[in-house]
């Protein structure tokens, strides 16, 4: 059965051919995104920190930060083993420094914040009742919405989903962008199925930025900042998100049947698409020259943990 996570939802809406390269064939460029690498290792550090607190409480022996550093270094090594990267200010050293500053910034969490879960992988079945609007989803018997929730926390006895975001934008700009973020709405939907009466999302933001000298070509000292903002979505917000998600699943199932995967054509929107060189070959699908790319099993979040740890929710629309 079809699985759609937030990354695939976004990719399929952006370009069906890009969805084919990434999520059907499992192709990715040998040169990776430096920004994505930094986001991955930042999340790893957060996982290490909060998982230690969940297991041992708010200890003052430095073990939580030690685990955060270990997780960050392991994620850095894994990322660099898979792809090459253009190096800039988004370094391992700056991430480790940011971890220390983050913990100081939110030091008031001790005694107030209880960690209830960390990195919960889920798959939620979504179905439709009739074939009129979404015939392919209906015919397929629905699809699975999958993902991973960062951290479950309790503040003053109230349950929240805490999601971590790293950004190079100003915090005020990033907060504005995230107000209607479909990923967060989707995770709010998932948290309602998994957690006990969640209030909404707490978005923990980490800004990292540095400016490059026009004369030396070197980056100056990185600026780091942090914030945490709540987002609460209404039933209407979630219902609109679900309708859009079902529509995207419908389009993916249609392309799976047609095997066309049309190009969007907007290959240079906010920079060049990573798959432009493949599309420009203009050969039948499956006959591409993959120089500069690697092809592996498409990424599946439900395979990143033992099957017994995946939270499965079978529910109708």
Buried (B, 14 or more C-beta within 10 A) or exposed (E): EBBBBBBBBBBBBBBBBBBBBBBBBBBBBEEBBBBBBBBBBBBBBBBBBBBBBBEEEBEEEEEBBEBBBBBBBEBBEEBEEEBEBEEBBBBBEBBBBBBEEBBEBBEEBEEEBBBBBBBBBBBBBBBBEEEEEBBBBBEBEBBBBBBBBBBBBBBEEEBBBBBBBBBEEEBEEBBEEBEEBBBBBBBBBBBBEBBEEBBBBBBBBBBBBBEEEEEEEEBEEBEBBBBEBEBEBEEEBBEBBBEBBBBBBBBBBBBBEEEEBEBBEEBEEEEEBBBEBBBEEEEEBEEBEEEEBEEEEBBEBBEEEEEEEBBEBEEEB
